[in-house]
Amino acid sequence: MTTRRNEPVKEELHSVSALARMLDLDRATVTRRLDEGDVQPVKSRAKEKLYRLREAIAALTAAGSNELDEARRRKVVLESERLQIQLDRDRSELVSAKEVRDTLQKIFKQMHNRLCVQYPREAAQQLFKAESAGQISDMIGRDIARIFNELRNDHTKFLGDK
């Protein structure tokens, strides 16, 4: 390159460390981006490679913008997913695991109460009058089926929110 007076322009050459300090990047990031941008060093010394500033800056900022674009895309996707989850909650299409656990706990508690506490008291007289083990088995089977049908038809009765 030359100036207007045909004097050669002194190229600015910088090491990876200098570029990293200049752009406030990690040296490994600078090295990786230079490799990805296929920027070759102008001079190589024993432990130092020197790059043209213009070429290096072009490669470093292009790669940085790609990473920034990817980070923005991930942010938009996550925000979209968060909003979809909130919308599903608002529409009652999504419930928390705690709500499910609490509801199931209430149902099992009521079923236990119904089958283990109430039913034996209700069925005692009938079972006492039974003439055979077969009759007892039929009565118990029929009564338990009735209780489970009640649960199937209207589970809200078993939530204990009366």
N, C-alpha and C positions, 0 to 999 in steps of 0.2 A: 504494500500500500504506500501511497505517496501523498504528500500535502500539496497545496496549491503551488508551492515553489519547487515541487519535485524533490522534496526532502523525504527520505524514508521515515515512516511513522513507526515509532517504537511500540511493538506489541506488548500488551500487558499479559504476562504469564503468571499463573498462580498455582500453588500446590493444592492438594485436596484439603489440607488443614486450613489454609487461607480461605478457600472457598466456603468451607464449613463455618468458619468464624464470620465471614462476610454475610452469609445467608441464615445464620443461626440454625444450622442443621448439624446432625450427627455426621461424623466422618464416614461411617459405614453407609449412611443414606446417600451422601454425596458420591461415594465410589459406585454404589449400585446404580444410581441415576445416570452417572456418566457412562457406565457400561451399557445400560439400557438405551441410552441415546447414541451409542456407538461413537462417542467422542474419544479421539486418540490424543495422547499427550504429544506436545510439540517437542519437549525435551525430557529425557529420562536420566536421572542420576541414580546413584546407588540405592537410596531409600526415598527418593522423591521424584514424582512425575509432575511436570508443569504443563498446564493447559491454557489455551487461549481463553481470555475472559469472556469474550462474546459467545464463543461456541459453548463454553461451560454453562454460562448463565442461561442460554437458550435451552439446553438440555435439562438443566436443573429445574427451571421454572415450568417447562412443559410436563415433565414427570410429576412435579409437585401439583400441578393443576389436575392431572389425571387422578392422583391420589385424593385430592380435595374433592373432585367430582364424585369419586367412589364413596368417600365418607358422607358427602351430602346425600347421595342416592340411598345409602344404608340408613341414614337418619330419616329420610322421607318414608322409606319402607317401614321402619319401626314405628314411626308416628302414625302411619296409615293403619298398621296392625293394632296399635293401641286404641285408636279411634273406633275401629271395627269391633274390638272387644267391648268397649264402652257402649257402643250402639246395641250390641247383642245383649248386654246386661240390661240396658234400658228397655229393650223389647221383651225381656224375660226369656230370651232364647239361650242364655248362658247363666248358670248359677255357680256360686262358689262351692268348693268341696266341703267347706264348713257347714253351709246350709244343707247340703245333701246328708252329711253325717248327722247333723242335729235332727233332721226330719226322720231319717231311718232309726235313730236312737229312740225317738218318741214312738214310732210305730212298733218297734220291737218291745218297748216297755209296755205299751198298751196290750199287745198280743200276749205277752207273758202274763200280765194281770188277768186278761180275759180267759186264757187257757189254764193257767195254774192256780188262780185264786177264785175267780167267779164260777167257772165251769164246774169244778168238782162240787161246789155247794148246790148249784142248780141241778146237776145230774144225779146227785147222791140217791134221792128217793127212787128215781126211775131205775137206776142201776141195781138198787137193792131188790126191786120187784122182779128183776129179770130172772128167767127160769134156767138159762144156760149161758155158757161162755160165748156162744155164737150170738145170742141176743145182745149181750154186753158189747161185744165187738161191733155189731151193726149199729147200736145206739151211739157209741163213741165216734165211730167213723162218720155217721150222718151228722152228728152235732159239730164235729171239728170241720167237716166240709162246709156246713152252714156258716161257721165263724169265718173261715177263709173266703167264702163267697161274699160275706159282708165286707171284708177287707178289699177284695177285688172290685166290688161295686161302688164302694164309697170309702176310700182310704182316709178321708179327712176325719171320719169318726174316730180313727185310731191315733190322731195327732194330739189328742188331749187338750185341744184349744177350745173346749166347750164353754 
